[in-house]
Amino acid sequence: MSVSTPKRQGVSKAKPSDKPLKDDVKFQQNCEPSDSLSASLSRYMNNGLGQEEYAQHDLFHALASSVKELMLDKWRQTRAKDCQYQTKQVAYLSLEFLMGRALGNALLNLQLTDESREALSQYAVDLESLESLEQDAGLGNGGLGRLAACFLDSCASLDIAVTGYGIRYEYGMFAQRIVDGYQVEGPDRWLKDGNPWEVRVPNHNVTVPFFGHTESYIDKQGRRHVTWVDTQDVKAVAYDMPIPGYRNGRINTLRLWKSEATDDFDLTEFNQGDYTEAVARKNLAEQITMVLYPNDASENGKELRLRQQYFLSSASLQDLLNNWVKQNGTDFSDFAKANVMQLNDTHPSVAVPELMRLLVDHYALEWDQAWKITTNIMAYTNHTLLPEALERWPVRMFEQMLPRVLEIIYEINGRYLEDVAHHWPGDGDMLAKMSIIEEGSEPHVRMAYLAIVASFSVNGVAGLHTQLLTSGLFKDFYELWPEKFNNKTNGVTPRRWLAHCNPRLAALLTKRLGDQWVGDLQHLHSLSAFTEDKALINEWREVKLANKRELSLMIAKECGVEFNPEMMFDVQVKRIHEYKRQLLNILHVIHLYHEILQGNTDGLVPRCVLIGGKAAPGYSMAKLLIKLASNVAHMVNSDPQITPYLRFAFLPNYNVTAMEKICPATDLSQQISTAGKEASGTGNMKFMMNGALTIGTLDGANIEMLEEVGEENFFLFGLNANQVHSLQEDYQASQFINDSPALKQVMKLLESGHFNLLEPGIFDPIIESIKSPSDPWMTAADFESYRQAQLRAASAYQDPENWTKMSIRNTACSGRFSSDVTIAAYRDEIWKA
């Protein structure tokens, strides 16, 4: 679509700036601080295209670039203030930052939303249309990355000096399409039109080494020195994105690293005529940041993942050390007092030996001095209770790719095992059990162990999660170092997940409470006084209905399924994984389908069920679950006998932007993981914040949500974590199937091939997993309890007024789950910032 430029003036297509964002306090920006957004936008639009019509996409880039330009002065001032007052610096290392779209969030935090609407009025374009043109940044996959994005927003909003460090992936994880019910992965080319928010900062480029070998020598003082030689170096190029705080003037930085070939990497080869080898080396360098999370089912995929992790860690640490040396020289006595590094899960844990390498090999510190710095700067957040998700890398891969780093890991391990031996004298089994190096026919490096050994803080992300870490997964480490372990329950930012994504509800809240809740979600507690207010109940219901109408349009467009806004919206959107139990949800849909076919519709509450999420490319069972959901949805939606009572859709390519439409419109939020498997969850919090009721197990942050809202406003079901653990020893899935007539009938339909008549046997692996006595997810065990909870939810939904009161209470009790609360705890108890 094109629109006419006002006053028939020429316009220019705004492009991402490639000018460096200088650290000099006297940096002269393009736009004066007093310049208005409207003036800046006009300047961008009038300087280049020289034509009377232009695409809306050009206008989006111009507006985004104008907003960024208006941030530059405050961005510079933030850095200058932090430097002047020697503010403690926090480096947040994460392999993912699932940022979503940036425009709406930036306008909200900078108080520019109304001004942007006014500026756009002269172009006859509304803000929402432009926002829809922005690509979701392909920098993350699931909850881990979205949590990191929420944390950055809260850090800036709480005026904490935090730099996010990540990778500038050329392609996101993948763009998901559903073809004949199967997930098909395509390239997520999120950068194809450029990124107007980024600024390339070449003065912060660093070089990251790979491969080669080590050599050592003894100096005249008898000290051993090690050098890493014949390396294949890769240039890490810095791109910065601004992270504005909420109405406080702070602009923090997300620094993303892009891999490029070094300037001289191919000079010799090229001059000798070996052009092919020169190009191959260049491609190898650039592959590192080409795609988010390559499929690690193959050896090449594993190697690339390790290269990404080391590339991120090394570049970020070199950046921190370079900044320190620039300000303080090579005296590192106070380095740990002025810096802290938060490792977001095990992915960046190779930062531990890399910091030791840089301090010992580059800056000639003694080992003990370097280790003291390292163990006072590293803090580790664990995000999983699944042992298989704790990364282990083959020693041979380290030896080939990162030989010096492996030597340091062995040195760390040897010294640390002395502590283990002192604590458990003569216990060789304990030494092997706790060693960073897992011996065997194929020795591996246990990355989580490496992070725990070197960190002064190890935190879980929900009360149950931390309890299970200290009593199970990391029990021995907890016995050795109990003072290291603590809990920091996750949260989500209320700016994006309520104020921005649900403007109707936000306006209603502000009308009743004022707007202070946006900066402090605890103000929502005041809503509890209005739960009997008829006017509020009616307005609340109208807001929900309007949001459901909006989501219905999206589902019709993306899925070809007509959702009726008058029906209950029953939603489960998250990464597809067996422990998250999308299967349990699908089995319940089959049960409802069968009941309707049998004519058992008395008292049945009509509902629309939505599932969305991506399966990892190498995860065959997760991909098969998508196929089952798609086949069941086809049978449900194609039968006119069924659709008045039940509709079912699988949403392709679920992302942050989709969630911004989904969570305001959801009635019932499904958080149904097997108890003891989900670390925390954050989608559960977004739904609660927007007034959805939860059906869930006692898992992750569900437990704390239940504590806040009360059992009367939460549909609880299923085994708890202790019961799951006890039952595993003698689990008989067949008994649970036989004891539930509903599940028995569902299994009969599945086994008959009713949902795969033309594809015989394709769902046999799913059927076998349900019936297996070794099913770790215990789907059959929880089905009947889940069905009963769904009946309670349906019964509650039949009373619209009481349901709305329950919805209001959920929003009122969501203040605890603001990421501002979480980050304040990190600041006070871990970072001491």
C-alpha positions in Angstrom: 0.0 0.0 0.0 1.2 3.5 -0.8 0.1 6.9 0.6 0.7 10.4 -0.6 3.2 12.6 1.0 1.8 15.9 2.4 2.4 19.2 0.5 3.6 17.1 -2.5 7.1 17.0 -1.1 9.7 14.4 -1.9 10.3 11.7 0.7 13.2 9.5 1.6 13.4 5.9 2.6 14.9 5.7 6.1 17.6 3.1 6.5 19.3 1.7 9.5 22.2 3.9 10.6 25.6 2.5 10.0 27.3 5.4 11.9 29.1 4.5 15.1 27.4 5.5 18.3 30.4 7.2 19.9 31.3 7.0 23.5 32.6 10.5 23.6 30.4 12.6 25.9 30.6 15.5 23.4 29.0 13.3 20.7 27.0 15.5 18.4 23.7 13.8 17.3 21.8 14.4 14.1 18.8 15.6 15.9 18.8 18.3 18.6 17.1 17.2 21.9 14.4 19.9 21.5 13.5 18.5 18.0 9.9 17.2 18.0 9.0 13.7 16.7 7.0 15.4 14.0 9.9 17.5 12.8 12.3 14.5 12.8 9.8 12.4 10.9 9.3 15.1 8.3 13.0 15.4 7.8 13.4 11.7 7.2 10.5 11.7 4.8 11.6 14.8 2.8 15.2 14.1 2.2 15.6 11.5 -0.5 13.0 9.6 -2.5 12.0 12.6 -4.5 8.6 11.1 -5.3 5.1 11.9 -4.4 4.1 8.4 -3.2 5.9 5.9 -1.1 5.2 2.6 0.7 3.9 2.5 4.2 7.0 0.5 5.0 9.1 3.5 4.2 7.1 5.5 6.7 7.6 2.9 9.3 11.3 3.0 8.9 11.2 6.8 9.0 9.2 6.8 12.3 11.3 4.1 13.9 14.5 6.0 12.9 13.0 9.2 14.3 12.2 7.6 17.6 15.7 6.2 17.8 17.2 9.6 16.9 15.2 11.2 19.8 16.7 8.6 22.1 20.4 9.3 21.2 21.0 12.2 23.6 19.5 10.3 26.6 21.4 7.2 25.5 24.7 9.2 25.6 23.8 10.8 28.9 23.0 7.4 30.4 26.5 6.1 29.5 28.1 9.3 30.7 26.3 9.3 34.0 27.2 5.6 34.7 30.8 6.4 33.9 30.9 9.6 35.9 29.4 8.1 39.1 31.2 4.7 38.6 27.9 2.9 38.7 28.2 -0.9 39.1 27.8 -2.5 35.7 25.8 -5.6 35.1 26.4 -7.7 32.0 23.4 -9.9 31.2 24.7 -12.7 28.9 22.0 -14.6 27.0 22.0 -16.6 23.8 18.4 -15.4 23.3 16.6 -12.1 23.5 13.0 -12.5 22.2 12.3 -8.8 21.8 9.3 -8.8 19.6 8.4 -5.5 17.9 10.1 -2.5 19.3 8.1 0.5 18.1 5.0 0.4 20.3 7.0 -0.4 23.5 9.5 2.4 22.8 6.7 4.9 22.3 5.0 3.9 25.5 8.1 4.1 27.6 9.1 7.4 26.1 5.6 8.9 26.3 5.5 9.5 22.6 2.4 7.5 21.6 0.1 10.5 21.3 2.7 12.6 19.6 3.4 9.8 17.1 -0.3 9.6 16.2 -0.4 13.3 15.7 2.7 13.2 13.5 1.3 10.4 11.4 -2.0 12.2 10.9 -0.5 14.4 8.2 0.2 11.2 6.3 -3.3 9.8 6.7 -1.8 6.6 8.3 -2.7 5.2 11.7 0.0 4.0 14.2 -1.4 0.5 14.4 -1.0 0.0 10.7 2.7 1.0 10.9 3.3 -1.2 13.9 2.0 -4.2 12.1 4.8 -3.7 9.4 7.6 -4.3 11.9 9.2 -7.7 11.9 9.6 -9.6 15.2 13.3 -9.5 15.9 14.5 -13.1 15.4 16.8 -13.1 18.4 15.1 -15.8 20.5 12.9 -18.9 20.6 10.8 -19.3 23.7 10.4 -18.4 27.4 14.1 -18.0 28.1 14.5 -15.3 25.4 11.3 -13.5 26.3 12.3 -13.5 30.0 15.6 -11.8 29.0 13.7 -9.2 27.0 11.3 -8.5 30.0 14.4 -8.2 32.3 16.0 -5.6 30.0 12.8 -3.5 30.1 12.7 -3.7 33.9 16.4 -3.0 34.4 16.0 0.2 32.4 12.8 1.1 34.1 14.3 0.6 37.6 17.3 2.8 36.5 19.9 -0.1 36.8 23.0 0.0 34.6 22.6 -3.2 32.7 24.0 -4.2 29.3 22.4 -7.1 27.5 24.9 -9.1 25.5 23.6 -11.4 22.7 24.1 -12.5 19.1 22.8 -10.7 16.1 21.3 -13.7 14.3 20.8 -13.1 10.6 17.9 -15.6 10.7 15.6 -16.4 13.6 15.0 -20.0 14.7 12.7 -20.6 11.7 9.4 -19.4 10.2 6.8 -22.2 10.8 4.3 -23.3 8.3 1.8 -26.1 8.6 1.5 -28.2 5.4 -0.8 -31.2 5.4 -0.7 -31.0 9.2 3.1 -31.1 9.4 5.5 -28.4 10.6 7.6 -27.1 7.8 10.5 -24.9 8.7 11.4 -21.9 6.5 13.9 -19.1 6.9 13.0 -16.3 9.3 14.5 -13.4 7.4 13.8 -10.8 10.0 16.6 -8.5 8.8 15.7 -8.6 5.1 14.5 -4.9 5.2 17.1 -3.8 7.8 16.7 -3.0 11.5 16.1 0.7 12.1 16.8 0.3 15.8 20.4 -0.8 15.6 23.6 1.2 15.5 26.8 -0.4 14.3 29.6 0.4 16.7 32.9 -0.7 15.0 35.1 0.9 17.7 34.0 -2.0 20.0 34.9 -4.8 17.6 37.0 -7.6 19.0 38.6 -10.8 17.7 37.6 -14.2 18.9 40.0 -17.2 18.4 39.1 -20.8 17.4 41.1 -24.0 16.7 44.9 -23.8 16.6 47.0 -25.2 19.5 48.8 -24.0 22.7 52.4 -23.5 23.4 54.1 -22.8 26.7 57.3 -21.5 28.1 58.9 -20.7 31.5 60.1 -17.1 32.1 63.1 -16.0 34.1 61.0 -15.8 37.3 60.0 -19.4 36.8 56.4 -18.6 35.8 54.8 -20.7 33.1 53.1 -18.8 30.3 50.7 -20.3 27.7 50.0 -18.9 24.3 47.2 -20.0 21.9 48.7 -20.0 18.4 47.7 -20.7 14.8 44.2 -19.8 15.6 41.4 -19.1 13.1 40.2 -15.7 14.2 36.8 -14.3 13.8 35.8 -10.7 14.1 32.9 -9.9 16.5 31.2 -6.7 15.2 29.1 -4.8 17.8 25.5 -3.6 17.0 23.7 -1.7 19.7 20.0 -1.4 20.3 18.5 1.1 22.8 16.4 -0.2 25.7 14.4 2.8 27.1 13.2 2.8 30.7 9.7 3.8 31.5 9.5 7.6 31.8 12.8 7.9 33.6 15.3 9.0 30.9 17.5 5.9 31.2 18.4 4.2 27.9 20.3 1.0 28.4 22.0 -1.0 25.7 21.4 -4.4 24.1 24.8 -5.2 22.4 24.5 -7.9 19.7 27.6 -9.5 18.1 27.8 -10.3 14.4 30.5 -12.6 13.2 32.6 -11.5 10.2 35.9 -12.6 8.7 38.9 -10.7 10.0 40.4 -8.2 7.5 43.5 -10.2 7.0 42.1 -13.7 7.2 42.4 -14.5 3.5 45.1 -12.1 2.4 47.9 -14.7 2.1 45.6 -17.4 0.6 44.1 -14.9 -1.8 47.5 -13.5 -2.9 48.6 -17.1 -3.5 45.7 -17.7 -5.7 43.8 -19.9 -3.3 40.5 -18.1 -3.8 38.3 -21.1 -3.0 39.9 -21.6 0.4 39.7 -17.9 1.2 35.9 -17.8 0.5 35.4 -21.0 2.5 37.1 -19.4 5.5 35.0 -16.3 5.1 31.8 -18.3 5.0 32.8 -20.3 8.0 33.3 -17.1 10.0 30.0 -15.7 9.0 28.1 -18.9 9.7 28.5 -18.4 13.5 25.8 -15.8 13.7 23.8 -16.9 10.7 20.9 -18.7 12.4 19.5 -19.0 15.9 19.8 -22.4 17.5 20.9 -24.7 14.7 19.6 -28.2 14.8 22.0 -29.9 17.1 20.9 -33.4 16.2 24.0 -33.6 13.9 27.7 -33.2 14.8 27.9 -30.1 12.7 25.0 -28.6 14.5 26.6 -29.3 17.9 29.8 -27.7 16.8 28.1 -24.6 15.6 26.2 -24.3 18.9 29.4 -24.4 20.8 31.0 -21.9 18.5 28.1 -19.5 19.1 28.3 -19.9 22.8 32.0 -19.2 22.9 31.8 -16.4 20.4 29.2 -14.6 22.6 31.1 -15.2 25.8 34.5 -14.2 24.5 33.3 -11.1 22.7 31.3 -9.9 25.6 34.1 -10.4 28.1 36.7 -8.7 25.9 34.3 -5.8 25.7 34.0 -5.6 29.5 37.7 -5.8 30.0 38.5 -3.3 27.3 36.1 -0.8 28.9 37.7 -1.4 32.2 41.3 -0.9 30.9 40.2 2.2 29.0 39.0 3.8 32.3 41.3 2.2 34.9 44.4 0.7 33.2 45.4 -2.9 33.9 44.9 -2.8 37.7 42.0 -5.3 38.2 41.9 -5.0 42.0 38.4 -3.5 42.0 37.1 -5.1 38.8 34.8 -7.5 40.6 33.4 -4.7 42.8 32.4 -2.7 39.7 31.1 -5.5 37.5 28.8 -8.5 37.7 27.9 -11.0 35.0 24.6 -12.8 35.0 24.7 -16.1 33.0 21.2 -16.7 31.6 21.1 -20.5 31.7 24.0 -22.8 30.8 24.5 -21.5 27.3 27.1 -18.8 28.2 28.8 -20.8 31.0 32.0 -21.1 28.8 32.5 -17.5 29.9 34.0 -18.9 33.1 37.2 -20.4 31.6 37.2 -17.6 29.0 37.5 -14.9 31.7 40.3 -16.9 33.3 42.1 -17.2 30.0 41.9 -13.4 29.3 43.0 -12.5 32.8 45.8 -15.0 33.0 47.1 -15.2 29.4 46.4 -11.6 28.3 46.8 -9.5 31.4 49.3 -11.8 33.2 47.4 -12.2 36.5 48.3 -15.0 38.8 45.8 -17.9 38.8 44.5 -17.3 42.3 44.0 -13.6 41.7 42.1 -14.3 38.4 40.0 -17.0 40.1 39.1 -14.7 42.9 37.8 -12.1 40.3 36.0 -14.7 38.3 34.2 -16.2 41.3 33.1 -12.8 42.5 31.8 -11.7 39.2 29.9 -14.7 37.9 26.2 -15.4 38.8 24.3 -18.3 37.2 20.5 -18.6 36.6 19.3 -22.2 36.0 16.2 -22.5 33.9 15.6 -26.3 33.7 14.9 -29.4 35.8 15.4 -31.7 32.8 18.9 -33.3 33.1 19.1 -33.7 29.3 18.7 -30.0 28.9 21.9 -29.3 31.0 24.5 -29.0 28.2 27.3 -31.4 27.9 30.0 -31.0 25.2 32.4 -33.7 24.1 35.9 -33.1 25.4 37.2 -33.9 21.9 35.2 -31.1 20.4 36.6 -28.6 23.0 40.1 -30.0 22.4 39.9 -29.3 18.7 38.0 -26.0 18.7 39.0 -24.4 22.0 42.2 -26.1 23.1 43.3 -23.4 25.6 39.9 -23.1 27.1 39.8 -26.9 27.7 43.2 -26.7 29.5 41.7 -24.1 31.8 38.6 -26.2 32.5 40.8 -29.1 33.5 42.8 -26.8 35.8 39.5 -25.4 37.4 38.3 -29.0 37.8 41.4 -30.2 39.4 41.5 -27.5 42.0 37.8 -27.6 42.7 37.9 -31.4 43.2 40.2 -30.8 46.1 37.3 -29.0 47.9 35.1 -32.0 47.1 37.7 -34.4 48.5 38.0 -32.4 51.7 34.2 -32.5 52.1 33.8 -36.2 51.3 37.2 -37.7 52.1 38.0 -41.0 50.5 34.8 -41.0 48.4 35.9 -41.6 44.8 32.3 -42.0 43.6 31.5 -38.5 44.8 34.5 -37.1 43.0 33.4 -38.7 39.7 29.8 -37.7 40.3 30.6 -34.0 40.9 33.5 -33.7 38.4 33.1 -31.0 35.7 34.5 -33.7 33.4 32.2 -36.6 33.0 34.4 -39.6 32.3 33.4 -42.5 30.0 34.0 -43.9 26.6 33.2 -40.3 25.3 34.2 -37.8 28.1 32.1 -34.7 28.3 32.3 -31.2 29.9 29.3 -30.6 32.2 28.6 -27.0 31.5 26.1 -26.5 34.4 28.7 -27.8 36.9 31.2 -25.4 35.5 28.8 -22.5 36.1 28.0 -23.6 39.6 31.6 -24.0 40.6 32.6 -20.5 39.5 29.5 -18.5 40.5 28.9 -16.8 43.7 25.2 -17.0 43.2 23.1 -19.8 41.7 19.4 -19.2 41.4 16.3 -21.0 40.4 13.3 -19.2 38.9 10.4 -20.3 41.0 10.0 -21.6 44.5 9.4 -25.2 43.6 12.1 -25.1 40.9 14.7 -23.9 43.4 13.6 -26.4 46.0 13.9 -29.3 43.5 17.3 -28.0 42.3 18.7 -28.1 45.9 17.0 -31.4 46.9 17.6 -33.2 43.6 19.5 -32.0 40.5 22.2 -30.1 42.4 21.8 -31.6 45.8 25.5 -32.3 46.3 26.5 -28.8 45.3 23.9 -27.4 47.7 25.5 -29.5 50.5 28.9 -28.2 49.5 27.9 -24.6 49.1 24.4 -23.9 50.5 25.2 -20.1 50.7 25.3 -19.9 46.8 21.7 -21.0 46.2 18.7 -18.7 46.1 15.4 -18.2 44.4 14.3 -15.4 42.1 10.8 -16.1 40.8 10.4 -14.9 37.2 8.2 -12.1 36.1 7.0 -10.3 33.0 7.0 -6.6 32.2 3.6 -4.9 32.6 4.5 -2.3 30.0 4.4 -4.7 27.1 2.2 -7.4 28.6 -0.6 -5.2 29.7 -0.2 -1.5 29.0 0.9 -2.0 25.4 -0.8 -5.3 24.3 -4.2 -4.7 26.0 -4.9 -0.9 25.5 -8.6 -1.4 26.2 -8.0 -3.0 29.6 -5.2 -0.6 30.3 -7.5 2.4 29.7 -10.1 0.8 32.1 -7.5 0.2 34.8 -6.2 3.8 34.5 -9.7 5.2 34.7 -10.2 3.4 37.9 -6.8 3.5 39.5 -4.7 6.1 37.8 -1.7 5.2 35.7 0.8 4.5 38.5 0.2 0.7 38.0 2.3 0.8 34.8 5.4 1.6 36.7 4.4 -0.4 39.8 2.1 -3.3 39.2 1.4 -3.7 43.0 -1.1 -0.9 42.5 -3.4 -3.4 40.9 -4.2 -4.8 44.3 -6.6 -1.9 44.6 -8.8 -3.6 42.1 -9.9 -6.1 44.7 -12.1 -3.4 46.2 -14.1 -3.2 43.0 -15.0 -6.9 42.4 -18.6 -6.2 43.3 -18.8 -3.1 41.2 -21.5 -3.8 38.6 -20.3 -1.1 36.3 -16.7 -2.4 36.3 -17.9 -6.0 35.8 -19.8 -4.9 32.7 -17.0 -2.8 31.3 -14.5 -5.6 32.0 -16.7 -8.1 30.1 -17.0 -5.7 27.2 -13.2 -5.3 27.0 -12.7 -9.0 27.0 -15.3 -9.5 24.2 -13.8 -6.8 22.1 -10.3 -8.5 22.5 -11.9 -11.8 21.5 -13.4 -10.4 18.4 -9.9 -9.1 17.4 -8.3 -12.4 18.0 -11.0 -14.2 16.1 -10.1 -12.1 13.0 -6.5 -13.2 13.3 -7.4 -16.9 13.8 -9.7 -16.8 10.7 -6.9 -15.2 8.6 -4.0 -17.5 9.9 -5.9 -20.8 10.4 -9.0 -20.6 8.3 -11.1 -21.4 11.4 -14.0 -19.2 12.6 -13.8 -18.6 16.3 -17.0 -17.4 17.9 -16.2 -14.7 20.4 -19.3 -15.7 22.5 -17.6 -19.1 23.2 -15.0 -19.8 25.8 -11.5 -19.2 24.5 -9.3 -22.0 25.9 -5.7 -21.4 25.0 -2.3 -23.2 25.2 0.6 -21.4 23.4 4.2 -22.2 24.2 7.1 -24.3 22.8 5.9 -27.8 21.8 7.5 -30.3 24.2 6.3 -33.5 25.8 6.7 -32.1 29.3 4.4 -29.1 28.5 1.8 -31.7 27.6 0.0 -30.3 24.6 -0.9 -34.0 24.3 -3.1 -33.9 27.4 -5.0 -30.9 25.9 -5.5 -32.7 22.5 -6.8 -35.8 24.3 -9.4 -33.6 26.1 -10.4 -32.1 22.7 -10.9 -35.6 21.4 -13.0 -36.4 24.5 -15.2 -33.4 23.9 -15.5 -34.3 20.2 -16.7 -37.8 21.1 -19.2 -36.5 23.7 -20.7 -34.2 21.1 -20.9 -37.0 18.5 -22.8 -39.1 21.1 -25.2 -36.3 21.7 -24.1 -35.6 25.2 -24.4 -31.8 24.9 -26.6 -30.9 27.9 -24.8 -28.3 29.9 -21.8 -28.4 27.6 -20.1 -25.0 27.4 -19.2 -24.1 23.8 -15.4 -23.5 23.5 -12.8 -22.6 21.0 -9.5 -24.3 21.7 -6.2 -22.8 20.4 -2.8 -24.3 20.5 0.3 -22.7 19.1 4.1 -23.2 19.3 7.1 -24.4 17.5 8.8 -27.8 17.8 12.6 -27.9 17.6 13.6 -29.1 14.1 15.2 -32.3 15.5 12.4 -33.2 17.9 10.4 -35.8 16.1 7.8 -36.5 18.8 7.0 -32.8 19.2 6.5 -32.5 15.5 4.2 -35.5 15.6 2.1 -33.8 18.2 1.6 -30.9 15.8 0.4 -33.3 13.2 -2.0 -34.9 15.7 -3.4 -31.5 16.7 -3.8 -30.6 13.0 -5.6 -33.8 12.1 -7.9 -33.6 15.1 -8.7 -29.9 14.3 -9.6 -30.9 10.8 -12.1 -33.5 12.0 -13.6 -31.1 14.6 -13.9 -28.1 12.3 -15.3 -29.9 9.2 -18.2 -31.5 11.1 -21.3 -29.1 11.4 -22.6 -31.3 14.2 -19.5 -30.4 16.2 -18.8 -26.7 15.5 -21.7 -25.2 17.5 -20.0 -26.6 20.6 -16.3 -27.0 19.7 -13.7 -25.4 17.4 -10.0 -26.2 17.4 -7.1 -24.5 15.7 -3.3 -24.8 15.6 -1.8 -21.4 15.1 1.3 -21.4 12.8 4.4 -19.4 13.5 3.5 -18.4 17.1 5.6 -15.4 18.2 5.6 -12.4 20.5 3.3 -10.4 18.3 0.8 -13.2 18.2 0.9 -13.5 22.0 0.1 -9.7 22.2 -3.2 -10.5 20.6 -3.8 -13.9 22.3 -3.3 -13.1 26.0 -5.8 -10.2 26.2 -8.5 -12.4 24.6 -8.0 -15.6 26.5 -10.6 -16.9 29.0 -8.9 -20.1 30.2 -5.1 -20.4 30.2 -3.6 -23.9 30.1 -0.5 -24.4 32.2 -0.6 -28.2 32.4 3.0 -29.4 32.5 3.9 -32.5 34.5 4.6 -31.3 38.1 8.3 -30.9 38.7 9.2 -30.4 35.1 8.5 -26.7 34.3 11.0 -24.3 35.9 8.7 -21.4 36.1 6.8 -20.4 33.0 6.1 -16.8 32.1 3.2 -17.2 29.7 1.1 -18.2 32.8 1.8 -14.7 34.2 0.9 -12.8 31.0 -2.4 -14.5 30.9 -3.1 -13.9 34.6 -2.2 -10.2 34.2 -4.8 -9.9 31.4 -7.5 -11.5 33.4 -7.4 -15.1 32.2 -8.2 -17.9 34.6 -5.6 -20.7 34.9 -6.1 -24.4 34.7 -2.9 -25.9 35.8 -0.8 -28.3 37.9 1.3 -27.5 41.0 4.3 -26.8 38.8 6.7 -23.9 38.4 5.3 -20.4 39.2 1.7 -21.8 39.0 2.2 -22.5 42.7 2.9 -18.9 43.6 0.1 -17.8 41.3 -2.3 -20.1 43.2 -1.0 -18.6 46.5 -1.8 -15.1 45.3 -5.2 -15.6 43.7 -6.6 -18.5 45.9 -7.9 -21.9 44.9 -11.4 -20.5 44.3 -10.0 -18.6 41.3 -7.7 -21.3 39.9 -8.6 -24.7 38.4 -6.0 -27.0 40.0 -5.6 -30.6 39.0 -3.1 -33.4 38.8 -0.3 -35.1 40.7 2.2 -32.9 42.6 5.9 -33.3 42.1 6.4 -35.7 45.1 3.5 -37.9 43.8 5.0 -37.9 40.3 8.4 -39.0 41.7 6.8 -41.7 43.9 4.6 -43.1 41.1 7.5 -43.4 38.7 8.7 -46.5 40.4 5.6 -48.5 39.7 3.7 -46.6 37.0 0.9 -48.5 35.3 -0.5 -46.3 32.6 -3.0 -49.1 31.6 -4.6 -48.9 35.0 -5.3 -45.2 34.7 -6.7 -45.8 31.2 -9.0 -48.5 32.4 -10.1 -46.5 35.4 -11.3 -43.6 33.2 -14.1 -44.4 30.8 -13.5 -41.1 29.1 -9.8 -41.8 28.5 -10.5 -45.3 27.5 -12.8 -44.1 24.7 -10.3 -41.5 23.6 -7.6 -44.2 23.3 -10.1 -46.3 21.3 -10.6 -43.5 18.8 -6.9 -43.0 18.5 -6.1 -46.6 18.1 -8.8 -47.1 15.5 -7.1 -44.6 13.2 -10.1 -42.3 13.3 -7.9 -39.2 12.9 -5.5 -40.7 10.4 -7.6 -42.9 8.1 -5.4 -42.2 5.1 -2.1 -42.3 7.0 -2.3 -45.6 8.9 0.0 -46.0 11.9 1.5 -42.5 11.9 0.3 -41.8 15.5 1.5 -45.2 16.9 4.5 -43.5 18.7 2.1 -41.2 20.5 -0.3 -44.0 21.5 2.6 -46.1 22.7 4.0 -43.2 24.8 0.6 -42.7 26.6 0.5 -46.4 27.4 4.1 -46.8 28.3 4.9 -47.6 32.0 8.0 -45.5 31.6 6.2 -42.4 30.4 7.9 -39.6 32.4 5.1 -37.2 31.6 2.4 -39.3 33.1 -0.3 -38.2 30.7 -2.7 -41.0 31.5 -2.3 -40.5 35.3 -3.4 -36.9 35.1 -6.1 -37.1 32.4 -9.1 -37.8 34.6 -8.2 -35.1 37.1 -7.7 -32.7 34.2 -11.1 -33.6 32.7 -12.7 -32.9 36.1 -11.0 -29.5 36.3 -12.2 -28.7 32.8 -15.7 -29.5 34.0 -15.3 -27.1 36.9 -14.0 -24.4 34.5 -17.0 -24.9 32.2 -19.4 -24.7 35.1 -17.8 -21.5 36.3 -18.0 -20.0 32.8 -21.8 -20.5 32.8 -22.0 -17.7 35.3 -20.7 -14.7 33.4 -20.8 -12.3 36.3 -18.9 -14.5 38.7 -16.4 -15.5 36.0 -15.7 -11.8 35.4 -15.2 -11.3 39.2 -12.7 -14.2 39.1 -11.0 -12.5 36.1 -10.7 -9.2 37.9 -9.2 -11.0 40.9 -6.6 -12.6 38.7 -5.5 -9.3 37.4 -5.6 -7.7 40.8 -3.3 -10.4 42.2 -0.7 -10.3 39.4 1.5 -7.6 40.8 3.9 -10.1 42.3 4.7 -11.4 38.8 6.0 -8.1 37.4 9.6 -8.5 36.2 10.2 -5.2 38.1 9.8 -7.2 41.3 12.1 -9.9 40.1 14.8 -7.5 38.9 14.6 -5.5 42.2 15.4 -8.8 43.9 18.4 -9.5 41.5 19.6 -5.9 42.1 19.4 -6.1 45.9 20.4 -9.7 46.6 22.7 -10.7 43.8 24.1 -7.8 41.9 24.3 -5.3 44.8 23.9 -2.6 42.2 
